[in-house]
Amino acid sequence: MTPHPFAPFDQKVRWGGPLGSGVPRTYIDCTQPALAVLATLKDRYRGKPGWPFVELKTGHDAMVSAPEALTRLLLEAA
């Protein structure tokens, strides 16, 4: 675990095709604790067609705090 660089928050992403390039996608919402800074993003994708939205009751670093549960969700989404 290292500090997150600022540039990803500051630079715009330029997509050359559809979001995800046609690959199936799932929004995994890590809810404990809920991060208020992500509320707008969550609202954008919750209920959006083509975006299954699942909650995982762990923190933002799910790969550390809940690796088995996260692995299950990723395998189900694949």
C-alpha positions as CSV (number, residue, x, y, z in Angstrom):
1,M,0.0,0.0,0.0
2,T,1.4,3.4,-1.1
3,P,0.0,6.9,-1.3
4,H,-2.2,7.4,-4.4
5,P,-0.7,9.8,-6.9
6,F,-2.8,13.0,-7.6
7,A,-2.5,12.9,-11.5
8,P,-5.4,10.4,-12.0
9,F,-7.7,12.9,-10.3
10,D,-6.4,15.8,-12.4
11,Q,-6.1,14.3,-15.9
12,K,-9.1,13.6,-18.2
13,V,-9.4,10.1,-19.7
14,R,-9.9,10.0,-23.4
15,W,-11.8,6.9,-24.5
16,G,-11.4,5.7,-28.1
17,G,-14.5,3.6,-28.0
18,P,-17.4,2.7,-25.7
19,L,-16.8,2.7,-22.0
20,G,-15.2,-0.6,-21.1
21,S,-14.7,-1.4,-24.9
22,G,-17.7,-3.8,-24.7
23,V,-16.3,-5.9,-21.8
24,P,-18.8,-6.7,-19.1
25,R,-18.5,-4.5,-16.1
26,T,-19.7,-4.4,-12.4
27,Y,-19.6,-1.5,-9.9
28,I,-18.4,-2.9,-6.6
29,D,-19.3,-0.5,-3.8
30,C,-17.1,-0.9,-0.7
31,T,-19.5,0.5,2.0
32,Q,-17.7,0.3,5.4
33,P,-16.7,3.1,5.7
34,A,-18.7,4.8,3.0
35,L,-16.5,7.5,1.3
36,A,-18.6,10.6,0.7
37,V,-16.3,11.7,-2.1
38,L,-17.6,8.8,-4.2
39,A,-21.3,9.5,-3.6
40,T,-21.8,11.3,-7.0
41,L,-20.0,8.5,-8.9
42,K,-22.1,5.8,-7.1
43,D,-25.3,7.6,-7.9
44,R,-24.3,7.8,-11.6
45,Y,-24.0,4.0,-11.9
46,R,-26.5,2.6,-9.4
47,G,-29.4,1.4,-11.5
48,K,-27.7,2.2,-14.8
49,P,-28.4,-0.5,-17.5
50,G,-25.4,-2.6,-18.1
51,W,-23.8,-1.8,-14.8
52,P,-24.6,-4.4,-12.1
53,F,-24.1,-2.7,-8.8
54,V,-23.0,-4.8,-5.8
55,E,-22.1,-3.8,-2.2
56,L,-19.2,-5.2,-0.3
57,K,-19.2,-4.5,3.4
58,T,-15.5,-3.5,3.7
59,G,-13.3,-0.6,3.2
60,H,-11.9,0.8,-0.1
61,D,-8.9,-1.5,0.0
62,A,-11.0,-4.7,-0.4
63,M,-8.1,-6.6,-1.8
64,V,-6.5,-6.4,1.6
65,S,-9.5,-6.3,4.0
66,A,-11.8,-8.9,2.2
67,P,-9.8,-10.7,-0.4
68,E,-12.0,-13.8,-0.5
69,A,-15.2,-11.9,-0.8
70,L,-13.7,-9.6,-3.5
71,T,-12.4,-12.6,-5.4
72,R,-15.9,-14.2,-5.4
73,L,-17.4,-11.0,-6.8
74,L,-14.8,-10.7,-9.5
75,L,-15.2,-14.3,-10.6
76,E,-19.0,-13.9,-10.7
77,A,-18.6,-10.8,-12.8
78,A,-16.1,-12.4,-15.3
